[in-house]
Amino acid sequence: AETPCPLCGSSLATLVSKTAFSDIWSNLFAEWGATISDDVKAALSPLPSVNLQTCSKCQLQYFSPAIPGSSAFYAELSSSCPHYYDYGADKWEFEYVKPFLQRDHRVLDVACGKGAFLRSIVDSVGAAIGIDTNPDAVTGGSDTKLQIYNQSVEEFSVMHREEFDFVSAFHVVEHLGSVMPFVLAAYRCVKPGGLFVLSVPNRARRKDVG
């Protein structure tokens, strides 16, 4: 069955391209040297190929079937490709959002990786806290100034409701099979009057927009 749009729920979409899962795994190895186990490949490749399609209602481009990467996948990806998290160490969004931050702000970065964004703001805010479901990323991001936890935002939000002045999630939702549970959990962590910032890739502009 076709996957409905993860943003608006529409089932009407046009096909952009079709890609074999075998090509995805081989390209990850060829371009990044990523070595993914057969078990993880099998778990994330339920069909021979995946479709990239455009929602006819809201124009979001998304994959069908929607198969989010597991924690095991990201652990294997980051361990076999040590520079994986370096690719996002200088996102332009970091500089864009910094003027919104104040000295006393408590900041939460969701799916923070090794903490590139947090590291860039830790000396100018009250608290810089990150969460990530990849335990290898959390270990690699250890720093006496940072607080990084191996938790999903759904788990974290239960005990940290309305605690943060600023919550960010840079290039995360495009990796998810279902967007709204993530968004609602992250939003629960925001104080009344606080800010919640998301950014996603924009293929049309060949750059990223928030």
N, C-alpha and C positions, 0 to 999 in steps of 0.2 A: 504494500500500500504506500502511496505517496505521503511524504511527511508534510503536514500543514506548516504554514509560515510560523516560525517561533516568535515573531513579533506581533502580528495581528491575527493569526489563526486562520487566515484564508487558505483554502485548498486549491485555489486557482494560481497556476504558475506556468512559466514558459521555460523550456530547457535551454541552458546556456552551453553546457558541455557534459561529457560523460568520461570518467576516468577509472581505469582498472585499479583495484587496490594493489595489485602486484606492482604496478608502475609507481604508486605512492611509496611503497616500501623500498623499491630499488632506487628511486630518486633521493630518498632520505639518506640512503647509504652513500650514493654517488656524490651528492652535494655536501653533506654534513659529516659523513663517516658514521652515521647513526646505525648501531647494531641492535635490532629489535628481535626478541626471542620469538620462536614459532608459536608459542602459547599466546603471547600478547597479540601477535598478528592475527591468529585465528579468532580471538575474542573480539577484535575490532574490525574484522572483515566478514560480516555475515552474508554478503552478496559478492558476486564477481566484480562489481563496479559501483561507483557512487555518482549521483547526478548533482551538478551545480545548476540551480534554477533561480529565476527571478520571480518574486511574488507579484502577481498581476494587480494587487490592490495597493501595497505600500512600497513596492520596488526593492525591498530587501533581497539580497542574494544570499542563499543558504543551501546547505547540502541535504540531499535526500538519498538514503536514509541519514538521519542525524545521529552520529555516533561520537559522543565526546571522548576525548582521550582519558584513559584511566590513570590512576596514580602510578600503577606499575609501568605504563607506557612512558610517562614523563620521567620516572626514575631511570629507566633504561636509556631514554633519549639523552638526558643530562649527563649520565655517567659515561656514555660512549661518545658524547660530543661535549667536551668540557666547556666549550665557548657558547653553548646554546643560550644561556641567560645573558651573555654579553651583547647579543644582538639587540636587546631592548634596553641597553644601559643609557642610551642618549635619546630617548623619545622626545620629540618636540613638545609633546603635551606637558612634560615636566615643567618646562619654563613658562608655558601658558598659564598653568594653575598656580604657580608660586605667588603671584600678587594677591591671591585670595586668602593666603595663609597669614595668620597673626601669631605673635610671639607666644601667647598662652594657649594656642590651639592644640587639641589632642587629635592626631591624625591616624587613620587606619587605611592601610593599602591592602586591598584584597587580591589574592594570587600575586603576591609581591615578588616571587622568585627569590633571588639572593639579596633583595632590598635596594636595588639601584635608586629608585625614587626616594625611598626613606633616607638613604645615605646622603642624598643631595639636599635634604631639608632638616636633618636631625638637629643641627645647631641653631635653627631659627624658629623652632616650634616647641611647645611644651612637652609633647610626647610623640614619638614616631613608632607606631606599632604595625606589624605586618602579619598576615596569615597566608599559608600556602599548603596545599594538600600533598605536595611532593616533599618527603622528608629529606631528600638529598639537597634540595634547594634551601631548606631551612637550616640545615647543618652548614652549608656553604656560605650562608649569609650571617653567621654568628658574629656578633660585634657587641662590645660592652655598652655602646650607646643605643643599640637597637633592641627592640623586643619583637622577635619573630616566632610565631607558633605554628605547629603542624596541625592545622584544623581547617575544616571547611567553613565557609561563612554561615551556612545553616546552623552548624554546631556552635560556632562562636557567638552568634547573635542571641542565643538563648540567655547567656549570662552577661551580655554586654549591650543591653538595650539602651538606646539613646545616650551613649557615652561619648560620642565623638563629634567634634565640630566640623570635621572634613573626612569624608570617606571616598576613596578612589578605587577604580577598577580599570586599569589600562590594558586594552586588548585581551579581554577575558571572555566576554559573552559570546564571541564568535566561535569559541571552543566548546560551547555547551549544547547539549541536546534540548534542553528546556530553559528558557531565559528567565521567566517570571519568578520561579522559586528563588533563584539566585538574587535577582534584583530586590525582591521584597525582603529577603534576609539581610542584605547589605543596607537597605534603607532603614531597617529596624535599629541599626547601630548609630544612626544619625540623630544628634540632638535636635530638638525643635529649633528651627531657624538656621540649622547647619546646612552644609553643602554635600551633595552626592554627585560625583563626577564619573562618567563613563566615557571610554573612547573605543572606537572600533575601526578596522581598516576600511578604506573607501577606494575600491578598485577603479571607479570612474575617474577620480582625480589623480590616481597614482600617488597618493599620499594619505596620511591618516588624519582623520578629523574627530573632534570630540563631540 
